């Protein structure tokens, strides 16, 4: 009886790891889209007003870091969920 319970627990652990990987993949889509939108806005703004490039780059790097923190939080949650 105990071997059946252990086998089911091992299957549940493997299922949790798979679901955690799928969750992290879905969680990384948002920051990926966000980073693309940030740099697209910087390119567009620089094309319209080249003299504002310095200010736009400062804002872009700040928002880029904040967006990437979301991806890193997702990575940490993945490791916690798969353990």
Buried (B, 14 or more C-beta within 10 A) or exposed (E): EEEEEEEEEEEEEEEEBEEBEEBBEEBBEEBEEBBEEBEEBBEEBBEEEEEEBEEBEEBBEEBBEEBBEBBEEBEEBBEEBBE
